[in-house]
């Protein structure tokens, strides 16, 4: 039986370019923020006049969420009656 070769494959070689300098880098500095996740939403151009920025979208979604929650509660009351 042959022993596996100890030569480095192309994937194992160091391919970092010389101009990249990570000497001042801090390991894991953004790990907590990355773990929280993110939601990116692309807004259609047709509604950009109504929702020009993130806060306007959030304001509209909060109002809509309140209506949806109210309807859900009302639907539960009707079902249990």
N, C-alpha and C positions, 0 to 999 in steps of 0.2 A: 504494500500500500504506500502511495506517495504522500509525503507531507505537503501541506499547503505552502505555496510560495510566500516568502516574506517581503517580496517587492511591493512597493506602493503602486496602487493603480492610479489612473489619471484622476479619479474622483477623490483620492486620499491626499493628493499633493496640495501644498499650500498655493492657492491661487489668488491670494490677496495682493492687490497692487501696492507698489511702494508708496504712491502718493496718499494712500489712506492711512491716517494717523489716529489711532485709538488710544494713545498713551494717556490722555486725560479723561478717558471715558469712565463712567460709573456703571457698574454692572447692576442690572435690575431696577434702574431708576424709574422706568415707566411701566414696570410689571404690574403694579396695582391698578393703574389706570387701564391698562390693556385687559386685565382680568374682568373689569366692570363691563366691558363690551361697548359697542356703539351701534346706533341705529342711524343709517344714512338714508334719507328719503329724497328722491329726485322729484321736483315739482314740475308739472307740465307747463310749458310756456303760456298756455291759454289762461292759466289762473295766477300768473305772476303779478298781475296788476292788483289782485285781491290779497295775495300773500307774498309780499316782497322780501320777507326775511323770516328767520326762524321764530322769533317771538310772536309774530302775527299768526304763524301756523299753530304754535302751541296754544295761543289764546283761543283760536277757533276750535281746536281739538278739545280743550278743557270744557268749553261750552257744550260741544257735541257729546262729550263723555257724560256730562251731567244729565242731559236729556236721555241718553241711552240707559243710564243707571236708574233714572226715575221710571222709565217704561218697564224695565226689568222688574223693579219692585212692584209696580202696578200689575204686571202680568202674573207674578207669583200670588198676589192677593186674590186675583180672579180665579186662579187654578185651585186654590185651597178653599174657596167659598162654596 
